[in-house]
């Protein structure tokens, strides 16, 4: 029995021993397999694709900072700055990173690596910031994650600070847009927001003005310090183009002041002045009351921030009688001194028309009809034009078409096709009712008359200027002929007679012959329903020997007797300034004064 028990024990021991050996062998095999996997991975990393993994590691260390572009400036015709961008930098720091690095490495100008102490770095930073070293040290000490060290420093100083390589110190670009002239031409220039141009030329020319930001990339170590020997890549920013306008700032300012005074005097809603160079179409001033200050656009109601000169379409009233006169002369229907018998009222196709003043039967020349702004006589002559001709001449003078001026929200006005005119509208369009025009459209119609019948596009951009200073002038677009030179000259004679012998004798610019036409129309209510008040305007040109400038003055809803309201003082003031500022020679030939009656 004893021998049998020993034998069993020995047998169990041998079994256990075999199991242990198996476990050791399995463990050994696992370790060998693991080493093979690791070795294989090392071979792959080091032998087959080292650049990929090194690149991924570099990506983790790479940091990028924006090098902001500069938005182009907006200038007036003389180079006066209306809008400009200022690029500045905020200098920020991470105290926890700076505190944990008693020394750091800096790449010297000659390429060597310098070991710099934290104390030295803080002193150099303080010197550049013009701050006491203890104050800078306190800002960059502790476990804080963020602090402002300086705000709005210039690019030169930012560059010097970043060259120090102080741990935890970074720069952040800040773009600022400034408008040195404030509200002068504010409705033209517009303003920006965080996304770029938001109104005016800032919006419509955003693609030209906006630059392309650059980038500076560098690598940092695990300690947050820039690695001086690592590649530094700089992609420079590309600045935007600058834009030079045809506007004259001094004239624009004078026009805005004059029209603000007129609105206050007449207790009107708003008013405009437009000045256009007759032979080029260049806009020298486009003044609005209540013009937005682009530095603070929120101070102006959103509805008032645009340029009403191109956005508001109004019935022009009697200023359009100049178009009717030109059309009738061009078609051989009438001449300035043709004689007409004008009744107290006139009925045609069941439509009755009368004038703004009571009168009996009168014997008038056609110049006298326009001189006294008679609706009756205008209809008597204009009815000889077919509906299609009336429409075509309005189109030839730019009515119903956008001018193409690069300002947002331009209205084309409203000119219905002649087959849609009702019984009254077909005659009302002859004296500026039943049709709506922007103030710029009306001004350009008179530009065509002043320019021997050639209608031009209004030009607001003088040139574009590249960041390197290369200037690209904008060429004047070829015009479209509205009427012949002969008709334009005869129409100008009528307009001059309006001033010398007709109903606008208060229009006077000493030393210069002036011509033009008054306009009065009922104003459509702001809600578009019904009528509310009147619009009073005058469009004139000078000198009539050879017209060089056209000036439009418009006042919306002046208070008082509309027929006792005159825009002459404002027109005389601005036209006089225009002719003097641009050195226009005084008139030499005697003025034209066509007979008004016979």
C-alpha positions in Angstrom: 0.0 0.0 0.0 2.8 2.4 0.9 4.6 1.7 -2.5 1.4 2.4 -4.4 0.9 5.8 -2.6 4.4 7.1 -3.4 3.9 6.1 -6.9 0.7 8.2 -7.1 2.5 11.3 -5.6 5.3 11.1 -8.1 2.9 10.8 -10.9 1.0 14.0 -9.8 4.3 15.9 -9.6 5.2 14.9 -13.1 1.9 16.2 -14.4 2.2 19.5 -12.6 5.7 19.9 -13.9 4.6 19.4 -17.5 1.9 22.1 -17.0 4.4 24.6 -15.7 6.7 23.9 -18.6 3.8 24.5 -21.0 2.9 27.8 -19.3 6.5 29.0 -19.6 6.6 28.0 -23.2 3.3 29.8 -23.9 4.5 32.9 -22.1 7.8 32.8 -24.0 6.0 32.5 -27.3 3.7 35.5 -26.4 6.7 37.6 -25.5 8.5 36.6 -28.7 5.3 37.4 -30.7 5.0 40.8 -29.0 8.6 41.6 -29.7 8.1 40.6 -33.4 5.1 43.0 -33.6 7.0 45.9 -32.0 10.0 45.2 -34.2 7.9 45.1 -37.3 6.2 48.4 -36.3 9.6 50.0 -35.8 10.8 48.7 -39.1 7.6 50.2 -40.8 8.1 53.5 -39.0 11.8 53.8 -39.4 12.3 52.0 -42.7 9.2 52.3 -44.9 7.3 55.5 -43.9 9.3 57.6 -41.5 8.3 60.9 -43.1 4.6 60.3 -42.6 4.9 59.8 -38.9 7.4 62.6 -38.5 4.9 64.8 -40.4 2.1 63.8 -38.0 4.3 64.6 -35.1 5.2 68.0 -36.6 1.5 68.7 -37.2 0.8 68.3 -33.5 3.5 70.8 -32.8 2.7 73.3 -35.5 0.9 76.6 -34.6 -0.4 79.2 -37.0 -1.1 82.9 -36.6 -2.9 85.2 -39.0 -1.1 87.9 -40.9 -4.0 90.2 -41.6 -4.4 91.9 -45.0 -5.2 95.6 -45.2 -8.5 96.6 -46.8 -8.1 99.2 -49.5 -8.8 102.8 -48.8 -11.6 104.9 -50.3 -10.4 108.3 -51.5 -12.0 111.4 -53.0 -10.9 112.8 -56.3 -8.1 114.7 -54.6 -6.8 111.8 -52.5 -8.6 112.9 -49.3 -9.2 109.7 -47.3 -12.8 108.8 -46.8 -12.3 105.3 -45.5 -9.1 103.4 -44.4 -8.1 100.3 -42.6 -5.7 100.2 -39.7 -4.1 96.8 -38.8 -3.2 96.5 -35.2 -2.3 93.6 -32.9 -3.3 92.7 -29.3 -0.4 91.1 -27.4 -1.6 88.3 -25.1 0.1 85.9 -22.8 -0.4 82.5 -21.0 1.0 82.9 -17.4 1.1 79.2 -16.8 3.4 78.6 -19.8 5.7 81.5 -19.0 6.0 80.7 -15.3 7.0 77.1 -16.0 10.0 78.0 -18.2 13.0 79.5 -16.4 15.0 79.4 -19.6 14.1 79.2 -23.3 15.9 79.1 -26.6 15.9 81.9 -29.2 17.1 81.8 -32.8 19.5 84.7 -33.3 19.7 86.8 -36.5 22.8 85.0 -37.6 21.2 81.6 -37.1 22.8 80.5 -33.8 20.7 79.3 -30.9 20.7 81.4 -27.8 19.9 80.3 -24.3 17.8 83.1 -22.7 16.6 83.3 -19.1 13.1 84.1 -18.2 14.3 87.2 -16.4 16.0 88.5 -19.5 13.0 87.7 -21.7 10.6 89.6 -19.3 12.9 92.6 -19.2 13.2 92.8 -23.0 9.4 92.4 -23.3 8.8 95.1 -20.8 11.2 97.5 -22.6 9.3 97.0 -25.9 5.9 97.5 -24.2 7.3 100.5 -22.4 6.0 99.0 -19.1 7.8 98.4 -15.8 9.3 94.9 -15.7 7.6 94.0 -12.4 4.2 94.8 -13.9 4.9 92.6 -16.9 6.3 89.8 -14.6 3.2 89.9 -12.4 0.9 89.6 -15.5 2.9 86.5 -16.7 3.2 84.7 -13.4 0.9 82.1 -11.9 -1.3 79.4 -13.2 -3.6 81.7 -15.3 -4.3 80.7 -18.9 -4.8 84.1 -20.5 -3.9 87.8 -20.0 -3.8 90.9 -22.2 -0.3 92.5 -22.2 -1.0 95.3 -24.7 -3.8 96.2 -27.2 -3.7 97.7 -30.7 0.1 97.8 -31.1 1.4 98.6 -34.6 2.8 95.9 -36.9 6.4 97.0 -36.4 6.2 96.6 -32.7 4.3 93.3 -33.0 7.1 91.9 -35.2 9.8 92.9 -32.6 7.8 91.3 -29.8 7.3 88.1 -31.6 11.1 87.9 -32.4 11.8 87.7 -28.7 10.2 84.3 -28.6 9.1 84.7 -24.9 7.2 81.6 -23.8 3.5 82.0 -23.7 3.4 85.4 -25.5 1.4 85.6 -28.7 -0.1 88.3 -31.0 -3.7 88.5 -32.3 -4.5 90.7 -35.2 -7.2 93.4 -34.9 -8.6 95.1 -38.0 -10.1 98.5 -37.6 -11.9 100.6 -40.3 -11.9 104.4 -39.9 -13.8 107.1 -41.7 -11.9 110.4 -41.1 -14.6 112.6 -42.8 -17.4 111.2 -40.7 -20.9 111.7 -42.3 -19.5 113.5 -45.3 -20.4 111.3 -48.2 -21.4 108.6 -45.7 -24.3 107.4 -47.7 -22.0 106.9 -50.7 -19.0 105.4 -48.9 -21.1 103.1 -46.6 -19.6 101.0 -43.8 -18.3 97.6 -42.9 -19.2 94.9 -40.3 -17.4 91.7 -39.2 -18.1 90.1 -42.5 -16.8 92.9 -44.7 -18.7 95.6 -46.6 -22.2 96.2 -45.3 -23.4 99.3 -47.1 -22.6 101.8 -49.9 -19.4 101.3 -51.9 -17.9 99.3 -49.0 -20.5 96.7 -50.0 -20.6 96.9 -53.8 -16.8 97.1 -54.2 -16.1 94.6 -51.4 -14.3 92.2 -53.7 -11.8 94.9 -54.8 -11.3 96.4 -51.4 -11.0 93.2 -49.4 -7.5 91.7 -49.2 -6.4 88.2 -48.6 -4.9 87.3 -45.2 -1.5 85.7 -44.9 -0.2 83.2 -42.3 2.8 82.7 -40.1 3.4 79.0 -39.0 5.9 77.8 -36.4 6.4 74.8 -34.1 6.2 74.7 -30.3 7.6 72.0 -27.9 5.7 70.2 -25.1 6.7 73.1 -22.8 4.9 75.6 -25.0 8.1 77.3 -26.2 8.7 78.0 -29.8 11.3 75.6 -31.2 13.9 78.0 -32.8 15.4 75.4 -35.1 12.1 74.3 -36.5 10.9 75.6 -39.9 9.3 79.0 -39.8 7.0 79.6 -42.8 5.5 83.0 -43.6 2.8 83.5 -46.3 2.5 87.3 -46.7 -0.9 89.0 -46.8 -2.2 90.5 -50.0 -3.8 93.9 -49.4 -6.9 95.1 -51.2 -7.2 97.7 -53.9 -7.9 101.3 -53.0 -10.7 103.2 -54.8 -10.5 106.9 -55.9 -13.9 108.5 -56.3 -15.1 111.3 -58.6 -16.5 113.1 -55.5 -14.9 116.3 -54.2 -15.0 116.2 -50.4 -15.1 120.0 -49.9 -18.0 120.4 -52.3 -19.8 117.4 -50.8 -19.5 118.9 -47.4 -20.8 122.3 -48.6 -23.7 120.6 -50.3 -24.6 118.6 -47.2 -24.5 121.7 -45.1 -26.6 123.7 -47.5 -29.3 121.1 -47.8 -29.5 120.5 -44.1 -30.1 124.2 -43.6 -32.8 124.2 -46.3 -34.6 121.2 -44.7 -34.5 122.9 -41.3 -35.8 126.2 -42.8 -38.7 124.5 -44.7 -39.4 121.8 -42.0 -39.1 119.2 -44.8 -38.7 115.5 -44.4 -35.4 115.2 -46.4 -33.6 116.7 -49.4 -30.8 116.1 -51.9 -28.3 117.8 -54.0 -26.5 116.2 -57.0 -23.7 117.7 -59.0 -22.7 116.1 -62.3 -20.0 117.1 -64.8 -21.9 117.4 -68.1 -19.3 116.2 -70.5 -18.0 113.3 -68.5 -20.9 112.2 -66.3 -18.7 112.3 -63.3 -20.6 112.8 -60.0 -18.9 115.6 -58.1 -21.3 115.6 -55.1 -24.3 113.6 -54.1 -25.5 115.0 -50.8 -28.3 113.7 -48.5 -29.7 115.2 -45.4 -29.2 113.0 -42.3 -26.3 111.2 -44.0 -25.0 108.2 -42.0 -21.7 108.5 -40.1 -19.9 105.2 -41.0 -18.1 105.4 -37.7 -21.4 104.9 -35.9 -24.0 103.6 -38.4 -26.3 102.5 -35.5 -27.0 106.1 -34.7 -28.9 106.4 -38.0 -32.2 104.5 -38.6 -31.7 101.6 -41.0 -34.1 103.2 -43.5 -32.0 106.4 -43.7 -28.5 104.9 -44.2 -28.7 104.5 -48.0 -28.4 107.0 -50.8 -31.9 108.3 -51.5 -30.5 110.0 -54.7 -30.5 106.5 -56.3 -32.9 104.5 -54.1 -36.0 106.8 -53.9 -38.2 106.9 -57.0 -40.4 110.0 -57.1 -42.7 111.7 -59.6 -40.5 114.3 -61.1 -43.2 116.8 -62.0 -42.5 119.6 -64.4 -38.8 119.0 -64.7 -39.8 116.3 -67.3 -41.3 119.1 -69.4 -37.8 119.5 -70.7 -37.9 116.0 -72.1 -41.3 116.7 -73.8 -39.9 119.9 -75.3 -36.9 118.1 -76.6 -39.0 115.3 -78.1 -41.4 117.7 -79.8 -38.6 119.8 -81.3 -36.7 116.6 -82.4 -39.9 115.4 -84.2 -40.4 118.7 -85.9 -43.7 119.4 -84.2 -42.7 122.7 -82.6 -39.9 125.2 -82.2 -39.1 127.4 -79.2 -40.8 130.5 -80.7 -43.8 128.8 -82.2 -47.0 130.5 -81.2 -49.8 128.8 -79.3 -53.2 129.9 -78.0 -53.6 128.5 -74.5 -57.1 128.3 -73.0 -57.9 128.5 -69.3 -58.3 124.7 -69.3 -57.8 122.0 -71.9 -59.7 118.8 -72.5 -58.5 115.9 -74.6 -60.0 112.4 -74.9 -62.2 113.3 -72.0 -59.3 114.3 -69.8 -59.3 117.9 -68.4 -56.1 119.7 -67.6 -55.4 123.1 -66.0 -52.4 125.0 -64.7 -51.2 125.8 -61.3 -52.3 129.4 -61.7 -55.6 130.8 -62.9 -55.5 132.5 -66.3 -57.7 133.3 -69.3 -56.9 132.6 -72.9 -53.3 133.4 -73.4 -51.0 133.8 -76.4 -47.8 132.1 -75.6 -44.7 131.0 -77.4 -43.7 127.4 -76.7 -40.7 128.8 -74.7 -43.3 130.8 -72.7 -45.4 127.6 -72.1 -42.3 125.9 -70.6 -41.2 129.1 -68.9 -44.4 129.4 -66.9 -44.6 125.6 -66.5 -48.0 125.3 -68.1 -49.5 121.8 -68.2 -52.2 122.9 -70.7 -49.7 124.1 -73.3 -47.4 121.1 -72.7 -50.3 118.7 -73.4 -51.5 120.7 -76.5 -48.0 120.2 -78.0 -47.2 116.8 -76.5 -50.4 115.1 -77.8 -48.9 115.4 -81.3 -46.4 112.7 -80.2 -47.8 109.2 -80.4 -47.9 107.1 -77.2 -45.0 105.1 -78.4 -42.9 108.2 -79.1 -43.6 109.6 -75.7 -42.5 106.3 -74.1 -39.4 106.1 -76.4 -38.1 109.6 -75.6 -38.5 109.0 -71.9 -36.4 105.8 -72.4 -33.9 107.6 -74.5 -33.3 110.0 -71.6 -32.8 107.1 -69.2 -36.2 106.9 -67.5 -37.2 103.4 -66.4 -33.6 102.1 -66.5 -31.0 101.8 -63.8 -28.1 104.1 -64.4 -25.6 101.4 -63.3 -24.0 103.6 -60.6 -22.2 101.2 -58.2 -24.4 101.8 -55.2 -26.7 99.2 -53.5 -30.4 99.4 -53.9 -30.6 101.5 -57.0 -34.2 101.9 -58.3 -35.0 101.8 -62.0 -38.0 104.0 -61.4 -41.3 103.2 -62.9 -42.3 103.7 -66.5 -45.1 101.5 -67.6 -45.3 100.3 -71.3 -47.5 102.7 -73.3 -50.2 100.0 -73.9 -50.7 99.9 -70.2 -51.3 103.7 -69.8 -54.8 104.7 -68.9 -56.6 107.6 -70.4 -55.0 110.2 -68.1 -51.6 108.8 -67.8 -50.9 108.9 -71.5 -51.0 112.8 -71.2 -49.7 113.1 -67.6 -46.3 111.6 -68.5 -45.8 114.7 -70.7 -45.5 116.8 -67.5 -43.8 114.4 -65.2 -46.8 112.6 -63.6 -47.7 108.9 -63.9 -44.0 108.1 -64.0 -41.4 107.9 -61.3 -37.7 108.6 -61.5 -34.7 108.7 -59.1 -33.2 112.0 -58.6 -30.0 110.8 -60.4 -32.0 109.8 -63.4 -33.6 113.2 -63.6 -30.1 114.9 -63.2 -28.7 112.7 -66.0 -31.6 113.6 -68.3 -30.5 117.2 -68.0 -26.9 116.1 -68.5 -27.9 114.9 -71.9 -29.4 118.2 -72.8 -26.3 120.0 -71.5 -24.0 117.6 -73.4 -25.5 118.3 -76.9 -27.9 115.4 -76.7 -25.5 112.7 -75.6 -26.7 110.8 -72.5 -23.8 109.4 -70.4 -23.6 106.9 -67.6 -23.0 108.6 -64.2 -19.4 107.9 -63.1 -18.6 107.6 -59.4 -15.2 105.8 -59.7 -12.2 107.8 -60.9 -9.7 104.9 -60.6 -8.6 101.8 -58.8 -5.2 101.8 -57.1 -3.1 98.6 -56.5 -1.3 98.0 -53.2 1.9 98.9 -54.9 0.5 102.3 -56.0 -0.2 101.5 -59.6 -3.3 103.4 -60.6 -5.9 102.3 -63.2 -8.2 105.1 -64.4 -11.8 104.2 -65.2 -12.6 105.2 -68.7 -15.8 107.2 -69.4 -18.3 104.9 -71.1 -19.5 106.0 -74.5 -22.9 107.7 -74.3 -26.1 107.1 -76.2 -27.7 109.8 -78.3 -31.0 111.0 -77.0 -31.5 113.9 -79.3 -29.6 115.8 -82.0 -27.2 118.6 -81.2 -29.5 121.1 -82.8 -32.5 120.0 -80.6 -30.3 120.1 -77.5 -29.3 123.6 -78.3 -32.8 124.8 -78.8 -34.0 123.0 -75.6 -31.1 124.8 -73.7 -32.4 128.1 -75.1 -35.8 127.4 -73.6 -34.3 126.4 -70.3 -32.2 129.6 -70.2 -35.3 131.6 -70.9 -37.1 129.9 -67.9 -34.4 131.7 -65.8 -34.2 135.0 -67.7 -37.8 135.6 -68.6 -39.9 132.8 -67.1 -40.9 131.6 -63.7 -37.4 131.0 -62.2 -36.0 134.6 -62.2 -34.6 134.0 -58.7 -32.0 131.7 -60.2 -28.9 133.8 -60.4 -25.2 133.0 -60.4 -23.2 136.2 -60.8 -21.0 136.2 -63.9 -22.6 133.0 -65.5 -25.5 132.3 -67.8 -27.8 129.7 -66.2 -30.7 127.6 -67.4 -32.9 125.1 -65.8 -36.4 123.9 -64.9 -38.5 123.9 -61.7 -40.5 120.8 -60.7 -43.4 120.3 -58.4 -45.2 117.0 -57.8 -47.4 115.4 -55.3 -45.4 113.0 -53.1 -46.5 109.4 -52.6 -47.0 108.6 -48.9 -44.3 106.5 -47.2 -46.5 103.5 -47.0 -47.1 103.7 -50.7 -50.8 104.3 -50.3 -52.2 107.7 -51.3 -50.4 111.0 -51.5 -48.8 113.0 -48.8 -47.4 116.5 -49.4 -45.3 117.7 -52.3 -41.8 117.4 -53.8 -40.1 120.6 -54.9 -37.1 120.6 -57.2 -34.9 122.6 -59.6 -32.4 121.2 -62.1 -30.1 123.6 -63.8 -26.9 123.9 -65.8 -24.2 126.4 -66.4 -22.6 128.2 -68.1 -25.1 128.2 -70.9 -22.4 129.3 -73.4 -21.1 125.7 -73.1 -22.6 123.9 -70.1 -20.1 122.1 -67.9 -22.1 121.3 -64.8 -25.6 120.2 -63.9 -27.0 120.7 -60.4 -30.1 119.1 -59.0 -31.8 120.3 -55.8 -34.7 118.4 -54.4 -36.8 118.9 -51.2 -39.3 116.3 -50.0 -42.5 117.5 -48.3 -41.6 121.1 -47.4 -44.2 122.7 -45.2 -46.2 125.8 -46.4 -47.5 126.8 -49.7 -45.7 124.7 -52.2 -45.9 127.3 -54.9 -44.3 129.9 -52.7 -41.3 127.6 -51.9 -38.1 128.2 -53.8 -34.9 126.1 -54.0 -33.1 128.9 -55.7 -30.9 130.0 -52.7 -29.5 126.5 -52.4 -29.0 126.1 -56.1 -27.4 129.5 -56.5 -25.0 128.8 -53.6 -23.9 125.3 -54.8 -23.7 126.1 -58.5 -21.6 129.2 -57.7 -19.2 127.1 -55.6 -19.0 124.4 -58.3 -18.1 126.9 -61.1 -15.5 128.6 -58.9 -14.0 125.5 -57.5 -13.4 124.0 -60.9 -12.2 127.2 -62.5 -15.0 127.6 -65.0 -14.6 130.8 -67.0 -17.4 133.3 -66.7 -19.8 133.7 -69.5 -18.8 136.2 -72.2 -21.7 136.0 -74.7 -25.0 137.7 -73.7 -27.7 135.5 -72.3 -30.7 134.1 -74.3 -34.1 135.4 -73.4 -36.8 134.1 -75.8 -40.1 135.9 -76.0 -42.7 134.3 -73.7 -45.8 135.9 -75.2 -46.9 137.4 -78.5 
